[in-house]
Amino acid sequence: MQVQKNSGQKVLIISAEFPPGPGGIGNHAYNLAKSLHAKPHLTVTVMADSNYTSLTEIQEFDDTVSFAIHRIHRRRPVFLTYLNRITTAIKLVGKNDQIICSGKFSLWIGGLLSLFFSSKKYIAVVHGSELDKKNKIVRQLTTYSLSKMDRIIAVSHYTKSFLNKHLPGIVIPNGIDTAAFEANGVTATTKGSLHLLTVGNVTPRKGQQNMIKALPMVIKDLPHVHYHMVGLPTKRDELISLARNLGVADHITFHGRVSQGDLKKRLQESDIFVMLSEHTAKGDFEGFGIAILEANIYGKPAIGSINSGITDAIDQGRTGYLVDPHQPEAIADALKKIIADYENYSINAKAWALKHDWEMISNMYSDVIEEV
């Protein structure tokens, strides 16, 4: 149900993704929209692409929110999708004071809008991969669009490091809606078994292959380990072949894309969260890793990759460990350290997640909106 407000700032969030479809950018945009719209002086409208989900799911989801959502559905030929993005944005921009652009295409639209609606204020949210594209034209278009923004917000220090030196930005970390995750105390590891979990599209960037490659080393000391993967099974077949070749196929399970309720169940049943992400040759990398915080709120420690935005999502040595994803020995060692003092890592993980509650994160965004 939409809530109408009669005064204050009007904010348009343009996002490349949005629930109920999957994706960290959509997760971020939804929680940002919800938390900002809850503030009495702000009214939020969202324009977002809607992929990998049905129209029924979308309608059911949209009926639960208190702000307006304008959906962009994929059309063929593809230029019709681009045209729909632009025309919808033009219709909405005049009704709003500030425009927050999140995701590559959203940044481009913001850059275009700024040419014709220069009196508006534009804020970019950069998540990572949009900043390291190898295609020269794409890179130049993104840099140009960012140059038209009044403020640039990076979700991690690693992401910020890829900004052009002439485009200074600030860092506001990703957050979690702690109220949406029912976390009751600390869950200790199950005796005699160890359940590892990764949430995310099964692709090289998310790094599921790195955990599978480490399993032979891990199994030497932890023979009852089992690795669970939740997310779109894009590269599932390739990873099944990899696991068979390594002799660890019985130690892995692909769950595919699951409902939010099932995701929470998987998080609760896991022991340690794993995100051994890659910075791919195409420039695709993990900007932060919201799923780590979602695991942390249940008291689940995490192991993640160095040289990625995950470095801002893990408190090294307290909530888990950052490791080289290509070193099985380091992964196995991190697992053993966590297991040896699981209760403390679990307590620290939950406290860390609470520090990233969206109520606090949204206050940082609200401050930026007031400043620009």
N, C-alpha and C positions, 0 to 999 in steps of 0.2 A: 504494500500500500504506500503510495507516494505521499509525502508530507509537504504541503505548500508553506512557503515562508514569504513574508512581504517586505523584508528589509535585509540589509547586509550585503556582503560580497557574493557574487554569483560566479561559480567556478565550473568550467568545462574540463573534464578529464578525457583525453583521447588516448585509447590504449590499443595495442596490437593484439591483446588477448583479454578474455574475461570469463569468469565462471558462468555456467557450470563446465565449460571446457577446461582442459588441463593447461598448466603452464605457470611458471613463477611470476612472469610479468602480469598475468591476469590476477593471480593471487594478491600481488602487491596493489594493483589498481583497485580491486574490490575493497580491500581493507582500508586503503587510503580514502576512497569515496565514502564508505560507511562511517569512518571515524570523523572525517571533515564535515559531512552532512549533519552529524550529531551535534556539532557546535552551533549555538544559537545565531551567530553572526554570518554563517556560511550556508549557501545553497549549492548543492552539487548536481550536475548533470553528467552522464557518461555516454560517450560514443565509443563503441568497441567492435572489433572483429569477433565473429562467433564461429569457431571451427571445432571439429571433432566431437560434436554433440548434436542431439536431435532437437527439432523445434519444440517438441513436448517438454523436454528437459529445460529448455531455455525459458519457456513460458512459466513453468512451475517455479523456476528460480526467480524470475523477474517479479512474480507476484509476492515474493517475500521481502523485497527491498523497499526502502522508503524514499529513494531518489529515482529520477527518470533515467532510463537506459535506451539509447538508440543503437540498434544492432545493425552491423554490416555483414551481410551474408555473402559467401563466395558465389560468384556468377561466372558463366562462360559465354563468350570468350572473356579472358581474365581482365581485359581493359575495362569491362563493365564494373568489376569490383572496384578498381581504382577510381573510376568516375563516380561511383556511389559514395566512396569515402570523401571525395573532394566536395561534391554537391551537398552532402549531409553536413559536413563541417562548416561550409559557408552559411548554411541555414541556421546553424546553432551558434556560431561565433558572435553574431551581433547581439545575442540575448545574454551574453556572459561578459564578466569583467576580466577574468583571468583564465588562461588556457594552460593546462598541464599536459604535456605530451610525453607518452611513455611507450618505448619501442620504436624500431627503425622507421616504419612507414608513418607512424604518428609524428616523429620528429620532422620528416619531410613535409607532412601536411602543415605542421606548425610553421615551418619556414615559408611555405607558400602563403599561408594566411597572413603572416606578418607583412607581406608586401602590400596587401590590400586593406588590412585592418590594423594599421600601425599604432593606433591609440590603445589597443589591448595590451595586456601584459602576458608574456609567455615564459613558462617554466618548463625546462626539460628534465626528465628523469632518465638517466642512462644506467643500464643494467650490466653492460659488458660487451657482448658480441657485436653490437652495432658499431663499436668503436675500432674494431680491428679487422674489418673486411678487406680482403686482398684485391677486390675489384676497384680499380682507381676511380672510376666514375661514381660508384656507390660511396666510396670513402669521401670524395670531394663533395658530393651532395649532402652527406651527413654533416661534414665539417661546416659547410655553408649554412645549413639549417640551424646548427648549434650556435653559429655566430649571430643569428637573429634572435636568440633567446635572451631574456632579461636576467635569468638565473639558471644555472645548471647544477643539478643535484645528482651525485653518483651514489650508488647503493653500497659501495665498499671502497676502501683505499686502493685496492688492486684495480678496480674499474676506473677510478679517478686517474690512475697513472697512465691510462691510454688516451686521455684528453689531450688535444693539441695544446701546446704550451701557451698559446695566445688565448685560450679559452678556459680561464680559471673556473673551477667548480668547488662545491662544498660536498661533504660526505654526510648523508643521513642514512643510517643502516636500515635494512629491512626489519620488519616487525612481525609479531604474531598476535592474533586475537586470543589471548589466554583464556577468556571466558568461553570460547567455543570448544576448548579441549578440556575434558573432565579428567583432571590429574589428581589421584588420591594417593598421596604418600609415595614411598619408594618401592619399586618392584625389583627384587633381587634376581640374579641369574638363576635359571633352573639348574639344579644339580645334575651333572652328567651330560648337559647339553648346552649349546650356545647358538642362539638365533640372531643372525645378522640381517639387516634390512637396508635396502636402497629404494628410494621413491623417486621416480622420474622416468622420462622417455628412455627406452632402452636403446641408447646411441653411444658412440664413442665419447661424446662430450661428458655424459653422466658417469662414464668410467666403470660400468658394471664388469667389463672385460678385465679390468685390473684386479678386481676382487677375485674373480674366477681364476686368474693366473696365479694368485697368491694362495689359493686353497690348498694345493699340494704341500706347501710349506706349513700352513696353519694346521692342517690335519695331523701332522707329525706329533704335535703336542696337544691338540684339541680334536681328537678323532670324531667327536659327536657334533661338530659344527655344521650348521645348515644355513645357506644363504638364500634369502627371499628377495625377489625383485617385483616391485609394484610400479606399473606405468605402461604407457603404450608400447607394445612389444615389437617395435620397429626392426631391431636387429636380433630378435629372439633366435631365429634359426642358426645364425652365425655363431651365437654364443653357446647354443646347445652343442654344436659341432666342436667348439673349443673345449667345452667341459668334457665331452666324451674322449677327445684326444688326450686330455690331461688325467683322465680316470676319475673325475670328480662329479660326473653327471648326477649321481645319487645324492649329492650334497647341495643341489640347487633347485629352486622352484620359481617359475614365472607365474605371477598372479594376474597380469594384464592390468588394464585400467579398472579401478574399483570405485565404489561409492564413497562418499565422505565417511559414512558410518563404518564401512569395512576398513577404510584407511586407518581410522582411529583404533579399530580392533587390532590391525596388524602392528601398529606402533606399540600398543600396550603389550602385545605378545612377544615383541622383539626384546633383545638384550642390549645390543649395540647398533647404532646407526652408522652406515658407511656411505661416504660420497667421495670416491677416488677419481674425481673428474679430470678430464684432459683439456688442455688448451690446444685445439686442433689446428692443423695446417691451414684450414680455411679461416682461421681467426675466431672460431667459436669457443667461448669459455664460460665458466660458471661465474656469474657476477656476485653472488652472495651465498645462496643456499638456504632458502626459507625452510625447506623440509627438515633441516637440522634443528631449527628452533622448535618445530612441531614435535620432533622426537624428544628434545630436551625437556619440554613441559611435562612429559610423562616420566621424567627422570632417566632418560636413556642417554648415556654418553655417546660421543661421536668420534669417528676417525675420518679425516678429510685430507684433500690434496694441498700441498704447498703450491705456490705460484698460481693462485686463483683467488677469487673473491671469498672463498671459504675461510681464508685466514682471518676474516672479520667475524665469522660465524662460530668459531671454536676458540675457547679460552685455553691456550696450550698448557697441558699438564694439569688442568683443573676440571674441564668439562670433556676432555678427550685429547686427541693428538692430531697434529698436522704432520703428514709424512710424504715422502716421494712415492707417488702411486705406482712407480715401476720397480720398487724394491720390496719384494715379498717378505724379506727378513724384517724390514722396518714395520710392515703391516702386522706381521705375526707378533713382534715385540710389543707394539702398541696394544694389541688385544690382550696380551698376557698382563701388561701393567694395569689395564683397566679392571680386569677380572680380579687381580690380587687385592684391589682396594675399591671394589665396585660400589659400595654404599656411599663413600665420600664423593666419587665421581658422579653418582646419580643425584645426590643432594645438590652438588654444585651445578649440574646441568639444569635442574629445574629452576634454581635461583637465577641462572644466566638467562633463561627464557623469559622469566618475569621482568627482567631489566629491559627487554625488548617488546614489552606490551604496546599494542598499537595506540593506546591512549597517550602514552608518552611520545611515541614516534610522531603521531599526528600533530602534537603540539609544536614540534620542530618545523613541520610543513606549514602550520598555521602562522608561525613567526615569519617564515619566508614570504608567504602570501601577503602579510601585513607590510613587509619591508619593500617589496618591489613596486 
